[in-house]
Amino acid sequence: MLDSRNNRINFGEALVPEVGYELDFAIGTSYNLDLESMMFLPVALFFGQDFKVEKSVSNELLSALTKVPEKVMLFCQKGKIKAPAYYSEILAFWEKSITQIHLDKYNKSFHPKVWLIRYKNQDPKKPIKYKFISTSRNLTQTRDWDIAFTFDGEVRKKAKVISNKPLLDFVNYLSKQSERIPKDFIEDINYIQFDFGEFDEILFHPIGIGKSVPLLHADFNSDELLIMSPFLHEKTVAEHLKRSKKLSILSRENELDKIHPDSLKKFTNIYQFNPIIEDG
């Protein structure tokens, strides 16, 4: 059962490298970008703590705050950067590390919340490691509920991993927006062997990049499908009901109210966020 108070992604725990490894390079994407949270990104990357603004900054942390922009590239929707309540000279260090994405149509938004992070060991014989995170959380201090998938992998340059191709396409797209992503970082993606834990396989499907998403194909069918979304559309829901033997949905009450009662009866399970718990 989802615990709304504790089941939130802690970026410190998610981003901190394992013992013996250190951050080499990372890309992060977000719809919104809170500059105050961004400045304290090194707290997560180097010290394993969640985003938290402190009144005082240690010399060690100050050093990390000024050096980490060299190793991190952030991408967000154009015009969605939130300025902090106060100006800090530290922001100047991030100037070249932020790219705002402007899509080609007025009704499209850059909306992924994805991290791909490379860690290296001081021992060159040790493998290069990567961490992939796909989360519902923007790079802000919001306390909204989070849904996240996190898994690790390491580079094994024996044969290309074909299933990584959509992820490679996505990073290549980002690279065209900014030339600061290292070429060897991009090349590594071909050879990352991810450990998906209890899942047999996880497929990457960046929407709007490359081929269309299988979920939108006319011939898509599923035995079980779980939809978790703060927004619902009657036509889209109806299409998924046709193609899924079992369909469960998790959304907001006002969005579920938009769906026709006859359609709601066809769902296997229906869950809704509780505003009282959300505010707790």
KETOR-304949 format. One record per residue (C-alpha): x, y, z. Coordinates in steps of 0.25 Angstrom, whole numbers, padded with zeros to 4 digits. Layout:
BEGIN
  east north    up
     X     Y     Z
...
//
This chain:
BEGIN
  east north    up
  0000  0000  0000
  0005  0014 -0004
  0009  0022  0009
  0008  0037  0005
  0017  0042  0016
  0028  0032  0013
  0027  0027 -0001
  0033  0039 -0007
  0046  0038 -0015
  0058  0043 -0007
  0068  0049 -0017
  0079  0047 -0007
  0077  0032 -0006
  0074  0031 -0021
  0086  0039 -0026
  0098  0036 -0017
  0108  0027 -0023
  0112  0014 -0016
  0125  0013 -0008
  0137  0014 -0017
  0130  0022 -0028
  0128  0037 -0031
  0120  0045 -0040
  0126  0046 -0054
  0114  0052 -0062
  0099  0053 -0061
  0087  0058 -0069
  0074  0062 -0063
  0061  0066 -0069
  0049  0073 -0063
  0037  0081 -0067
  0039  0091 -0056
  0052  0095 -0051
  0053  0102 -0037
  0067  0109 -0036
  0067  0108 -0021
  0066  0093 -0022
  0076  0092 -0033
  0086  0099 -0025
  0086  0089 -0015
  0086  0077 -0025
  0100  0074 -0020
  0095  0071 -0006
  0088  0059 -0013
  0099  0056 -0022
  0111  0056 -0012
  0105  0055  0002
  0093  0046  0000
  0083  0056  0006
  0070  0061  0000
  0068  0075 -0005
  0068  0084  0007
  0072  0099  0007
  0081  0102  0019
  0084  0116  0024
  0098  0113  0026
  0107  0105  0016
  0120  0098  0020
  0133  0100  0012
  0132  0085  0007
  0118  0087  0002
  0121  0101 -0004
  0132  0094 -0012
  0122  0084 -0018
  0112  0095 -0021
  0122  0102 -0030
  0128  0089 -0037
  0116  0080 -0039
  0111  0089 -0051
  0123  0084 -0059
  0118  0070 -0058
  0103  0072 -0059
  0093  0076 -0070
  0079  0080 -0067
  0068  0081 -0077
  0054  0088 -0075
  0042  0093 -0082
  0045  0107 -0087
  0039  0118 -0078
  0037  0108 -0066
  0049  0113 -0058
  0046  0118 -0044
  0055  0128 -0038
  0058  0127 -0024
  0053  0137 -0013
  0068  0142 -0012
  0079  0143 -0022
  0092  0135 -0020
  0105  0137 -0027
  0105  0121 -0028
  0095  0122 -0039
  0105  0128 -0048
  0112  0114 -0048
  0100  0108 -0054
  0098  0117 -0066
  0104  0108 -0076
  0098  0095 -0070
  0083  0098 -0072
  0076  0097 -0086
  0062  0101 -0088
  0055  0093 -0098
  0045  0099 -0108
  0037  0089 -0116
  0032  0091 -0130
  0017  0092 -0127
  0010  0101 -0118
  0002  0090 -0112
  0014  0081 -0108
  0022  0082 -0095
  0035  0076 -0091
  0031  0068 -0079
  0040  0056 -0076
  0046  0055 -0062
  0058  0046 -0065
  0072  0044 -0059
  0084  0037 -0065
  0096  0037 -0057
  0110  0032 -0059
  0119  0028 -0048
  0134  0024 -0049
  0143  0017 -0039
  0157  0022 -0036
  0162  0008 -0040
  0161  0008 -0055
  0159 -0007 -0055
  0146 -0005 -0049
  0134 -0004 -0058
  0127  0009 -0061
  0113  0009 -0055
  0101  0016 -0058
  0088  0019 -0051
  0074  0022 -0058
  0063  0029 -0051
  0049  0032 -0057
  0040  0039 -0047
  0028  0048 -0046
  0035  0058 -0038
  0040  0071 -0045
  0053  0077 -0040
  0046  0086 -0029
  0043  0085 -0014
  0029  0080 -0016
  0024  0070 -0006
  0014  0064 -0016
  0013  0049 -0017
  0024  0042 -0025
  0025  0030 -0034
  0039  0026 -0038
  0046  0015 -0045
  0061  0014 -0041
  0071  0003 -0046
  0086  0002 -0048
  0095 -0003 -0059
  0109 -0005 -0063
  0116 -0003 -0076
  0120 -0016 -0083
  0126 -0014 -0097
  0124 -0027 -0103
  0111 -0025 -0111
  0101 -0014 -0113
  0089 -0014 -0104
  0078 -0013 -0115
  0067 -0010 -0105
  0075  0003 -0100
  0073  0009 -0114
  0061  0018 -0110
  0069  0023 -0098
  0080  0026 -0108
  0071  0034 -0117
  0066  0042 -0105
  0080  0046 -0101
  0084  0049 -0115
  0072  0058 -0116
  0076  0065 -0103
  0091  0066 -0109
  0085  0074 -0121
  0080  0084 -0111
  0093  0085 -0104
  0107  0081 -0108
  0112  0079 -0094
  0108  0064 -0093
  0121  0056 -0094
  0122  0047 -0107
  0127  0035 -0099
  0115  0037 -0089
  0106  0036 -0101
  0114  0024 -0107
  0113  0017 -0093
  0098  0016 -0094
  0099  0005 -0105
  0106 -0004 -0095
  0099 -0002 -0082
  0094 -0015 -0076
  0083 -0011 -0067
  0079 -0019 -0055
  0064 -0018 -0054
  0062 -0026 -0041
  0049 -0033 -0040
  0045 -0029 -0055
  0049 -0038 -0066
  0050 -0026 -0076
  0047 -0011 -0076
  0046 -0004 -0089
  0049  0011 -0092
  0038  0019 -0099
  0041  0034 -0100
  0029  0040 -0105
  0031  0050 -0117
  0045  0045 -0120
  0047  0035 -0131
  0036  0024 -0133
  0022  0025 -0127
  0019  0019 -0113
  0014  0004 -0114
  0003  0008 -0105
 -0003  0017 -0116
 -0002  0007 -0127
 -0015  0002 -0133
 -0011 -0012 -0131
 -0006 -0011 -0116
 -0013 -0021 -0107
 -0010 -0024 -0092
 -0014 -0035 -0082
 -0012 -0025 -0070
 -0010 -0010 -0071
 -0009  0000 -0059
 -0011  0015 -0063
 -0006  0025 -0052
 -0009  0039 -0057
 -0013  0053 -0051
 -0021  0055 -0064
 -0031  0047 -0072
 -0037  0048 -0085
 -0050  0040 -0088
 -0046  0036 -0103
 -0032  0031 -0098
 -0038  0023 -0087
 -0048  0017 -0096
 -0037  0012 -0105
 -0029  0006 -0094
 -0042 -0001 -0089
 -0043 -0008 -0103
 -0029 -0013 -0103
 -0027 -0018 -0089
 -0033 -0030 -0082
 -0031 -0024 -0068
 -0030 -0009 -0067
 -0027 -0002 -0053
 -0026  0013 -0052
 -0021  0023 -0041
 -0024  0037 -0043
 -0031  0050 -0036
 -0046  0050 -0033
 -0049  0062 -0042
 -0042  0054 -0053
 -0050  0041 -0051
 -0063  0049 -0050
 -0060  0053 -0065
 -0061  0038 -0069
 -0075  0033 -0073
 -0080  0023 -0063
 -0082  0012 -0073
 -0067  0013 -0075
 -0064  0013 -0061
 -0071  0000 -0059
 -0062 -0007 -0068
 -0049 -0004 -0060
 -0044 -0016 -0052
 -0039 -0006 -0041
 -0041  0009 -0038
 -0033  0017 -0028
 -0033  0032 -0025
 -0023  0041 -0018
 -0029  0046 -0004
 -0027  0061 -0003
 -0027  0060  0012
 -0015  0050  0012
 -0008  0057  0001
 -0007  0070  0010
 -0003  0062  0022
//
